[in-house]
């Protein structure tokens, strides 16, 4: 059961981060540089990079103890 919890937690966190980045970037238009580079584009890319780092850290925390046992 613990393995299933790790899998579902990993998929859930990844989906939330992907939906957030997609919504903010594509649907609201912050991922696209139209005329010139705006501060909102910079904030979006900082947020996107930070969220990927947070995802990697969360996955490491979820799976790190399990991977060290092998």
Phi and psi restraints in degrees (value plus and minus 20) as a CYANA .aco file:
   2 UNK   PHI     -85.3   -45.3
   2 UNK   PSI     -55.1   -15.1
   3 UNK   PHI     -85.7   -45.7
   3 UNK   PSI     -62.3   -22.3
   4 UNK   PHI     -84.2   -44.2
   4 UNK   PSI     -57.8   -17.8
   5 UNK   PHI     -83.7   -43.7
   5 UNK   PSI     -60.6   -20.6
   6 UNK   PHI     -82.9   -42.9
   6 UNK   PSI     -64.1   -24.1
   7 UNK   PHI     -83.8   -43.8
   7 UNK   PSI     -68.1   -28.1
   8 UNK   PHI     -86.7   -46.7
   8 UNK   PSI     -56.8   -16.8
   9 UNK   PHI     -86.1   -46.1
   9 UNK   PSI     -60.6   -20.6
  10 UNK   PHI     -84.2   -44.2
  10 UNK   PSI     -66.0   -26.0
  11 UNK   PHI     -85.2   -45.2
  11 UNK   PSI     -61.4   -21.4
  12 UNK   PHI     -82.9   -42.9
  12 UNK   PSI     -66.7   -26.7
  13 UNK   PHI     -84.4   -44.4
  13 UNK   PSI     -63.2   -23.2
  14 UNK   PHI     -83.7   -43.7
  14 UNK   PSI     -61.3   -21.3
  15 UNK   PHI     -85.7   -45.7
  15 UNK   PSI     -61.4   -21.4
  16 UNK   PHI     -81.8   -41.8
  16 UNK   PSI     -64.9   -24.9
  17 UNK   PHI     -86.9   -46.9
  17 UNK   PSI     -60.2   -20.2
  18 UNK   PHI     -86.0   -46.0
  18 UNK   PSI     -60.6   -20.6
  19 UNK   PHI     -86.6   -46.6
  19 UNK   PSI     -61.9   -21.9
  20 UNK   PHI     -80.9   -40.9
  20 UNK   PSI     -69.5   -29.5
  21 UNK   PHI     -83.7   -43.7
  21 UNK   PSI     -59.7   -19.7
  22 UNK   PHI     -87.8   -47.8
  22 UNK   PSI     -64.4   -24.4
  23 UNK   PHI     -83.7   -43.7
  23 UNK   PSI     -69.4   -29.4
  24 UNK   PHI     -87.6   -47.6
  24 UNK   PSI     -62.7   -22.7
  25 UNK   PHI     -97.3   -57.3
  25 UNK   PSI     -73.8   -33.8
  26 UNK   PHI    -109.3   -69.3
  26 UNK   PSI     -70.0   -30.0
  27 UNK   PHI     -90.6   -50.6
  27 UNK   PSI     -55.5   -15.5
  28 UNK   PHI    -114.7   -74.7
  28 UNK   PSI     -27.7    12.3
  29 UNK   PHI      65.3   105.3
  29 UNK   PSI      -6.5    33.5
  30 UNK   PHI    -100.4   -60.4
  30 UNK   PSI     -33.6     6.4
  31 UNK   PHI    -101.7   -61.7
  31 UNK   PSI     -35.3     4.7
  32 UNK   PHI    -123.7   -83.7
  32 UNK   PSI     111.4   151.4
  33 UNK   PHI    -115.7   -75.7
  33 UNK   PSI      92.1   132.1
  34 UNK   PHI    -110.3   -70.3
  34 UNK   PSI     -97.3   -57.3
  35 UNK   PHI    -109.0   -69.0
  35 UNK   PSI     -69.1   -29.1
  36 UNK   PHI    -170.8  -130.8
  36 UNK   PSI     148.4   188.4
  37 UNK   PHI     -92.1   -52.1
  37 UNK   PSI     106.0   146.0
  38 UNK   PHI    -129.6   -89.6
  38 UNK   PSI     142.5   182.5
  39 UNK   PHI     -85.8   -45.8
  39 UNK   PSI     -48.7    -8.7
  40 UNK   PHI     -87.2   -47.2
  40 UNK   PSI     -54.4   -14.4
  41 UNK   PHI     -85.0   -45.0
  41 UNK   PSI     -61.3   -21.3
  42 UNK   PHI     -82.9   -42.9
  42 UNK   PSI     -64.6   -24.6
  43 UNK   PHI     -83.1   -43.1
  43 UNK   PSI     -59.0   -19.0
  44 UNK   PHI     -83.1   -43.1
  44 UNK   PSI     -65.9   -25.9
  45 UNK   PHI     -89.1   -49.1
  45 UNK   PSI     -51.9   -11.9
  46 UNK   PHI     -85.3   -45.3
  46 UNK   PSI     -63.9   -23.9
  47 UNK   PHI     -82.6   -42.6
  47 UNK   PSI     -63.8   -23.8
  48 UNK   PHI     -83.6   -43.6
  48 UNK   PSI     -65.1   -25.1
  49 UNK   PHI     -84.1   -44.1
  49 UNK   PSI     -64.0   -24.0
  50 UNK   PHI     -83.4   -43.4
  50 UNK   PSI     -59.4   -19.4
  51 UNK   PHI     -87.3   -47.3
  51 UNK   PSI     -53.5   -13.5
  52 UNK   PHI     -88.5   -48.5
  52 UNK   PSI     -58.3   -18.3
  53 UNK   PHI     -85.2   -45.2
  53 UNK   PSI     -61.9   -21.9
  54 UNK   PHI     -84.2   -44.2
  54 UNK   PSI     -59.2   -19.2
  55 UNK   PHI     -81.9   -41.9
  55 UNK   PSI     -65.4   -25.4
  56 UNK   PHI     -82.6   -42.6
  56 UNK   PSI     -61.1   -21.1
  57 UNK   PHI     -85.8   -45.8
  57 UNK   PSI     -62.2   -22.2
  58 UNK   PHI     -84.3   -44.3
  58 UNK   PSI     -61.9   -21.9
  59 UNK   PHI     -86.3   -46.3
  59 UNK   PSI     -55.8   -15.8
  60 UNK   PHI     -84.6   -44.6
  60 UNK   PSI     -62.1   -22.1
  61 UNK   PHI     -86.9   -46.9
  61 UNK   PSI     -56.1   -16.1
  62 UNK   PHI     -92.3   -52.3
  62 UNK   PSI     -65.2   -25.2
  63 UNK   PHI    -122.1   -82.1
  63 UNK   PSI     -29.1    10.9
  64 UNK   PHI     -80.3   -40.3
  64 UNK   PSI     -67.2   -27.2
  65 UNK   PHI     -86.3   -46.3
  65 UNK   PSI     -56.4   -16.4
  66 UNK   PHI     -88.7   -48.7
  66 UNK   PSI     -58.3   -18.3
  67 UNK   PHI     -93.6   -53.6
  67 UNK   PSI     -48.4    -8.4
  68 UNK   PHI     -90.9   -50.9
  68 UNK   PSI     -44.5    -4.5
  69 UNK   PHI     -92.0   -52.0
  69 UNK   PSI     -47.4    -7.4
